[in-house]
Amino acid sequence: MVECCGQADMLVTEPWKEDEMVAPLRKATSCRAVLPALCLLLLLFLAACGKDEEKAKQAAAAPPPPTVVVADVVQKTVPIYSEFVARTDARDTVEIRARVQAFLEAQHFTEGTVVKKDQVLFTLDKREYEAQLLQAKAQLAKAEADLAFAKDNATVESAKANLDVARARLSKAETDERRLKPLAERRAVPQQDYDNAVANLDGARGDVESRRASLNTTQANQKSSIEQGEAAVQAAKAAIAQAELNLSYCTIRSPIEGLIGKRNVDPGNLVGRGEATLLDTVSSIDPIRVSLSISEAEYLRFEANRRKGRSGAGATLELILADGSVFPYKGRVVIADRAVDVKTGTLTIIAEFPNPEGSLRPGQFGRVRAAAEVAENAILVPRLAVQEIQGSKSVLVVGPDNMVALRTITPGESAGEYLIVRDGVKPGERVIVDGIQKARPGTAVNPTVAAAGGQSNAKTEGASQEKQDETKPAGKAKGK
């Protein structure tokens, strides 16, 4: 400013030097006006170069689209399954009890294993019952001897002989009376002789009657003795049968083939005193029964579909165990209860499942899955693709440009590994079934289709891709 003021003074004081002074001033003014513009252009150029370099760096550092596994939305006719809470139970359960009083001698099985039918389980002290059997056999021998004596006819034959003698005497007395009677009437013989003949006749008649009564009594007594002897023989035989039965109770066998539990009484204890002591329990487990309850409405729906031919009465059932695994063998309904329970409004259904390995035991809980009806032309998505967010179900759909979109769906019934969708997706669209955690709505993905062999390969590939995505930034950072 001082210099400029000095130059201005010079212009004022020395007008003849005006041209020489104005030219440098104009040159300095034009340089000052151009310099800020050049600085601004330089700054803009440097800023543009920095942005291009940053974009290049970002483009070089951006990871590739994540790899996900997709499945097509299909439309077909599928059965609709219903699940019911169920409990396993044995078809036959038998309590092993001591039926006689004795000391428990030994146990002949391993607790918690399968026993065969008629296998010896326990033995009791049998000495008392062996003695009872010998006593019953002795009573039978005595009864048979008494019966043989009762059947002997010696007494009856003696009575018959006595009767014959009396009859012979009667015949002689009658002859004497007939011979003396006309003589006595003609007084050819003394009256005393005739009177003696009449008295002998009356005595002979009384003797015959007495001998006949004695014979009848002897025959009646023989018959009664024979009947009593036969009854004694039968009683002795019954005593032998009872003794043999009690003796057989000392060897306790399994009445069925099944799984035996833990024993309730240790050997050496007195059992069967006053009551049949419970020793153990055997349950048949192959096949094993499964009981479940269905509501009255479900029963009516099943019956309506059965009449329409949309569900078979003999359809197979699936058993889902407590750990979520599916029992490998299929079951069938064998019993439907007679009536609906008025207290619960449910009908009890009994099903049977083959259990050759014995992996199922009575008392386990699970779920029975049954085909309730058939859905025609249903839109299906894999259940793995469905995720629940704030109470609503949704899927991630991959479009033709491999961009991800979030779709809220209206779910229906389950159909095995698929879920019936009422609204939200269309047949032919692709949904993500594996790698959902890597996909974000509005971003691109690298879709792959799972192999027919299973989902495990796709999961392995997704895991390896995740490891690659994680290691790439770390390598770049290390290089920097």
PELINTA-V133297 format. One record per run of one state. SS is the DSSP state (h for helix, s for strand, l for the rest). FROM is the first residue (numbers start at 1). LEN is the number of residues. If there is no record, write none. Layout:
# PELINTA-V133297
ss,from,len
SS,FROM,LEN
SS,FROM,LEN
This chain:
# PELINTA-V133297
ss,from,len
l,1,1
h,2,12
l,14,1
h,15,47
l,62,5
s,67,6
l,73,1
s,74,16
l,90,3
s,93,6
l,99,3
s,102,6
l,108,6
s,114,2
l,116,4
s,120,5
l,125,2
h,127,24
l,151,3
h,154,32
l,186,5
h,191,59
l,250,1
s,251,3
l,254,4
s,258,3
l,261,9
s,270,2
l,272,5
s,277,7
l,284,4
s,288,8
h,296,12
l,308,9
s,317,4
l,321,5
s,326,1
l,327,4
s,331,6
l,337,9
s,346,8
l,354,11
s,365,18
h,383,3
l,386,1
s,387,3
l,390,2
s,392,7
l,399,4
s,403,6
l,409,1
s,410,6
l,416,2
s,418,6
l,424,6
s,430,5
l,435,1
h,436,3
l,439,5
s,444,1
l,445,1
s,446,4
l,450,6
h,456,24
l,480,1
